[in-house]
Amino acid sequence: MGPDVLVAAAEYQPAPQAAAAARRFVRDTLQGWAVTRAADRLGLVDDAVLLTSELVTNAVVHAGTEIQVTCRLADGAVEVVVSVAALAADLACRVGLALGREARD
């Protein structure tokens, strides 16, 4: 990981308040990285927060296991990953948001 890559992660128990806590974590992290200045007019931070909320809610309802939310900023793109450990498999849903350009895979 190069010097221009920022990563932050948080873990949550499968409880109803996990989605609200994850929303706060993502918004606070992106604001701390000053992502909002470039992305506010496009609504990308709000989109990242909304999608995180949906994925964490699904993880609470359907997986019922510990949830990890990871934010990554690299090369002008934000990636938010919601991971759950379910049985023997680690399932991850990824949402990539590019600031001012098309999202990358």
C-alpha positions in Angstrom: 0.0 0.0 0.0 1.5 3.3 -1.1 1.6 6.6 0.9 -1.4 7.9 -1.0 -3.6 5.1 0.2 -5.8 5.7 3.2 -7.6 2.8 5.0 -10.0 2.8 8.0 -12.0 -0.2 9.3 -14.6 -0.8 12.0 -16.3 -3.9 13.3 -19.9 -4.3 14.5 -22.0 -7.0 16.2 -25.1 -8.2 14.3 -27.4 -5.8 16.2 -30.0 -3.3 15.0 -27.8 -0.3 15.9 -25.0 -1.6 13.6 -26.4 0.2 10.5 -26.5 3.6 12.2 -23.0 3.1 13.6 -21.7 2.1 10.2 -23.3 5.1 8.6 -21.6 7.4 11.1 -18.3 5.6 10.6 -18.4 6.0 6.8 -19.5 9.6 6.8 -17.0 10.6 9.5 -14.2 8.8 7.7 -14.9 10.3 4.4 -15.2 13.8 5.9 -12.0 13.3 7.8 -10.3 12.5 4.5 -11.9 15.7 3.0 -13.6 13.5 0.4 -16.8 15.6 0.8 -15.5 18.8 -0.8 -15.0 17.1 -4.2 -17.9 14.7 -3.9 -20.7 16.8 -2.3 -22.2 18.1 -5.5 -22.3 14.6 -6.9 -23.9 13.1 -3.8 -21.2 10.4 -3.7 -20.7 10.5 0.1 -24.5 10.2 0.6 -24.5 7.3 -1.8 -21.7 5.6 0.0 -23.5 6.1 3.4 -26.8 4.8 2.0 -25.3 1.7 0.4 -23.3 1.0 3.5 -26.5 1.2 5.5 -28.3 -1.2 3.2 -25.5 -3.7 3.2 -25.0 -3.7 6.9 -28.8 -4.1 7.5 -28.8 -7.1 5.1 -25.8 -8.5 7.0 -27.6 -8.1 10.4 -30.8 -9.7 9.1 -29.4 -12.5 6.9 -25.9 -13.4 8.1 -26.2 -12.7 11.9 -22.4 -12.7 12.3 -19.8 -10.0 13.0 -19.7 -7.3 10.3 -16.6 -5.3 9.2 -16.8 -2.1 7.3 -13.6 -0.9 5.5 -13.2 2.4 3.7 -10.3 2.9 1.3 -9.2 6.0 -0.6 -6.6 5.5 -3.4 -6.0 7.3 -6.7 -9.0 9.6 -6.2 -11.5 6.7 -5.7 -13.3 5.6 -2.6 -14.1 2.0 -1.9 -16.4 0.9 0.9 -16.4 -2.8 1.7 -18.9 -4.5 4.0 -17.8 -8.0 5.0 -19.4 -10.7 7.0 -18.1 -14.0 8.2 -20.8 -16.6 7.4 -20.1 -20.2 8.3 -16.8 -21.0 6.6 -17.0 -18.4 3.9 -16.1 -14.7 4.0 -18.6 -12.8 1.9 -17.8 -9.3 0.7 -19.9 -6.7 -1.1 -18.0 -3.8 -2.6 -19.1 -0.4 -3.5 -16.6 1.7 -5.4 -17.2 5.4 -5.9 -14.9 7.4 -8.0 -14.6 11.1 -7.4 -15.4 12.9 -10.6 -14.9 9.8 -12.8 -16.4 6.5 -13.6 -16.2 3.8 -10.8 -13.6 1.2 -11.4 -14.0 -2.6 -10.9 
